Amino acid sequence: MKRLEDEPLLAIARAEGPWLIGTDGRRYLDAVSSWWVNLFGHGHPHIKAAIADQLDTLDHVMLAGCTHEPVVRLSERLGALTGLGHAFYASDGASATEIALKMSAHFWRNAGRAEKCEFVGLAGGYHGETVGALSVTDIPLFREAYAPLLRLSAALPSPDTRQALPGEDALACARRCAAALEAYLEAHHARTAALILEPLVQCAAGFGLHDPEYLRLARALCRRFEVHLICDEIAVGFGRSGTLFAHQQVSGCLPDFLCLSKGLTGGTLPLSVVLTTDAVYGAFYDDRASRGFLHSHSYTGNPLACRAALAVLDLFETGLDGVPVLERNRATAARLTALAEPIARHPRVSDARQLGMLWAFDIGDPPPGFSARYHLAARDEGLLLRPIGNTLYFMPPYVLDEAALAHLAGGALRALERALA
Ligand SMILES: *Cc1c(COP(=O)(O)O)cnc(C)c1O
């Protein structure tokens, strides 16, 4: 709160497409997709129409003992897209993590292996900040104050390519970290319920990318040691990584649990979902209530949010301006990468990287308070950008035209010069 003295809140009155419009009438390009949730710009007519139509039909009904068409259709469509045919809904990403952790441990209990109740994650992993989710999150700043409340879980070496050893390439780094996972599971599999990770990109850790080989090996190791694999695609799902889901870049990689949120409703309404397998579903199919998955949220499967999500899936099916979304994104990404060349080549920038529709640049030896300085300089340039520590990143909506791309690349470079001055 005290920081607001130097960094006053940005009051936003309206938004259209990728633009936020301040109460003072100034326009800001939403280059972080309002914390990674927005896909198709603000106020997309198809998503808006779906929500409005649903509001006229059924605003909400509880999902205990009741059902409704939007939640059934959404579950079926997500099942068809992922091969995971069972869905459990909540309202935010952290709750999805909680559900996956609880469901995994309860699965093993129902299987007569109650001692399998520990979790393992990766160094720098981020899975949300409720107490259970924070237990598997490895960001010291977020954990410190709450450490006594958390259940310790192991954080294994992250395959983040920036942490490769001298002489090691991304593939070798992935293999070394997978060997560490193997050693851990060898020793601890009897007590380990699940491995949770963010496939291909650890966003909150400062956009650490890793080679898909790690995911391929982790999937195989989890199968070998009878440990669930939870893929947290809350940030990287829905095309952000270049494929609809990041884990789909590894052929045959099917997680036991897939957590989705953020882009699920295109950044309009809070909704999350955990998708899982027939095997997990089967373990809870029982007459005894104690063997059922006892977890409920008041707004679970809210019809308005489900309709927004269905509209998002429609857009992936129909494309934008007649071009399939992922194909259109490849062209947009190539253009922004070209326009951002001067940032990538800047003498203070290292590890310029891009995957799908995200870009990141590490700033060497930045002045104190760089992140806040940059944020304010970017505001002056008409950009909403918030570096994570020393990492400047772009995670824009998918609907940037040439002018918006040039505005982003040009403004981000000028803001960098000012923040470093
Ligand atoms: C944002 C995020 C979460 C938490 O989602 P919330 O809706 O903010 O609770 C969990 N995992 C990842 C990878 C995220 O990026």
The ligand as an SDF file (V2000), in Angstrom:
LIG
                    3D

 15 15  0  0  0  0  0  0  0  0999 V2000
   -2.0370  -17.6930  -12.2000 C   0  0  0  0  0  0  0  0  0  0  0  0
   -1.5890  -19.0660  -11.9660 C   0  0  0  0  0  0  0  0  0  0  0  0
   -2.1700  -19.8750  -10.9740 C   0  0  0  0  0  0  0  0  0  0  0  0
   -3.1830  -19.3460   -9.9930 C   0  0  0  0  0  0  0  0  0  0  0  0
   -4.3620  -18.9080  -10.5970 O   0  0  0  0  0  0  0  0  0  0  0  0
   -5.2740  -17.8640   -9.8030 P   0  0  0  0  0  0  0  0  0  0  0  0
   -6.5270  -17.7880  -10.6010 O   0  0  0  0  0  0  0  0  0  0  0  0
   -4.5150  -16.5750   -9.7770 O   0  0  0  0  0  0  0  0  0  0  0  0
   -5.4900  -18.4190   -8.4350 O   0  0  0  0  0  0  0  0  0  0  0  0
   -1.7320  -21.1690  -10.8490 C   0  0  0  0  0  0  0  0  0  0  0  0
   -0.8000  -21.6780  -11.6840 N   0  0  0  0  0  0  0  0  0  0  0  0
   -0.2320  -20.9470  -12.6520 C   0  0  0  0  0  0  0  0  0  0  0  0
    0.7770  -21.5860  -13.5540 C   0  0  0  0  0  0  0  0  0  0  0  0
   -0.5920  -19.6120  -12.8200 C   0  0  0  0  0  0  0  0  0  0  0  0
    0.0150  -18.8690  -13.7520 O   0  0  0  0  0  0  0  0  0  0  0  0
  1  2  1  0
  2  3  1  0
  2 14  2  0
  3  4  1  0
  3 10  2  0
  4  5  1  0
  5  6  1  0
  6  7  2  0
  6  8  1  0
  6  9  1  0
 10 11  1  0
 11 12  2  0
 12 13  1  0
 12 14  1  0
 14 15  1  0
M  END
$$$$
